[in-house]
Amino acid sequence: MISEGPDESVWAKVRGLDPALPPYPLVRHLLDTAAMALHLWDVYLSDNQRLSIAKGMGLADDPDKARGVVGLCAGLHDIGKLSGFQFCSRHGAEHLQAPGPPLQGSVRTR
């Protein structure tokens, strides 16, 4: 059976969120962060700031590639949470789904 999407039971955030709701999924957190980094690159940074960052990466001649690397790094910043970290919060661990397709009759509300 082919999965319909990423496993959203793997979580990134629980603290400060409504405890009646499932934790915030890691995949969404990583995508949100990458999107925000790219938005900041495009809207907030000046041309000189973008060039300075690109130079620091050795990509002064390819600012589009530098932008992509910034987005990638931001998007992967919490990938380490895909580990035993998932069991650091009882609330988060309770929402983890076992590998494989959801059990028949189970409902996921995300």
C-alpha positions as CSV (number, residue, x, y, z in Angstrom):
1,M,0.0,0.0,0.0
2,I,1.3,3.4,-0.9
3,S,1.3,6.1,1.8
4,E,-0.9,9.1,1.1
5,G,1.6,11.5,2.6
6,P,4.2,11.9,5.3
7,D,3.7,10.5,8.8
8,E,2.4,13.5,10.7
9,S,2.5,11.6,14.0
10,V,6.2,12.4,14.3
11,W,6.1,15.7,16.2
12,A,8.2,18.8,16.6
13,K,6.3,21.0,19.1
14,V,4.1,20.3,22.1
15,R,5.1,23.0,24.6
16,G,2.8,26.0,24.5
17,L,0.1,24.3,22.4
18,D,-3.4,23.2,23.4
19,P,-2.9,19.9,25.2
20,A,-6.2,18.7,23.8
21,L,-4.8,18.8,20.3
22,P,-2.1,16.5,18.8
23,P,1.4,17.9,18.8
24,Y,2.6,20.0,15.8
25,P,4.0,17.6,13.1
26,L,7.7,17.7,12.4
27,V,7.3,17.7,8.7
28,R,5.1,20.8,8.9
29,H,7.5,22.5,11.2
30,L,10.4,21.9,8.9
31,L,8.5,23.1,5.8
32,D,7.3,26.2,7.8
33,T,10.8,27.0,8.8
34,A,12.2,26.6,5.2
35,A,9.4,28.8,3.8
36,M,10.1,31.5,6.4
37,A,13.8,31.5,5.7
38,L,13.2,31.9,2.0
39,H,10.7,34.7,2.7
40,L,13.2,36.5,4.9
41,W,15.8,36.1,2.2
42,D,13.5,37.5,-0.5
43,V,11.8,40.3,1.5
44,Y,13.8,41.3,4.5
45,L,17.5,41.0,3.6
46,S,19.1,43.7,1.4
47,D,21.0,42.9,-1.7
48,N,24.3,43.5,0.2
49,Q,23.2,41.2,3.0
50,R,22.3,38.4,0.6
51,L,25.6,38.9,-1.3
52,S,27.5,38.7,2.0
53,I,25.8,35.5,3.0
54,A,26.4,34.0,-0.5
55,K,30.1,35.0,-0.3
56,G,30.4,33.3,3.1
57,M,29.1,30.1,1.4
58,G,31.5,30.5,-1.5
59,L,28.5,31.1,-3.8
60,A,29.0,34.8,-4.6
61,D,28.5,34.0,-8.3
62,D,25.3,32.1,-7.7
63,P,23.0,33.9,-5.3
64,D,20.0,31.6,-6.3
65,K,22.0,28.6,-5.1
66,A,22.9,30.4,-1.9
67,R,19.2,31.1,-1.4
68,G,18.4,27.4,-1.9
69,V,21.1,26.4,0.6
70,V,19.7,28.8,3.2
71,G,16.2,27.3,2.7
72,L,17.5,23.7,2.9
73,C,19.6,24.3,6.0
74,A,16.6,26.1,7.7
75,G,14.3,23.3,6.7
76,L,16.6,20.6,8.1
77,H,17.4,22.4,11.3
78,D,15.4,20.1,13.6
79,I,15.7,16.8,11.6
80,G,17.4,15.4,14.7
81,K,14.0,15.3,16.4
82,L,13.4,12.2,14.2
83,S,15.0,10.2,16.9
84,G,14.6,9.1,20.6
85,F,13.6,12.8,21.1
86,Q,10.1,11.6,20.1
87,F,9.8,10.0,23.6
88,C,10.8,13.1,25.6
89,S,7.2,14.2,26.0
90,R,4.5,11.8,27.1
91,H,1.9,13.8,25.2
92,G,4.0,13.6,22.0
93,A,4.8,10.0,22.4
94,E,1.2,9.1,22.9
95,H,0.4,10.4,19.4
96,L,3.1,8.5,17.6
97,Q,1.7,6.0,15.0
98,A,3.3,2.6,14.5
99,P,5.0,2.1,11.2
100,G,2.7,1.0,8.4
101,P,-0.8,1.9,7.4
102,P,-3.2,3.2,10.0
103,L,-5.3,0.6,11.8
104,Q,-8.7,0.0,10.4
105,G,-11.2,2.3,12.1
106,S,-8.6,4.6,13.5
107,V,-9.0,8.3,12.9
108,R,-6.2,10.8,12.6
109,T,-7.3,14.4,13.2
110,R,-4.5,16.5,11.7
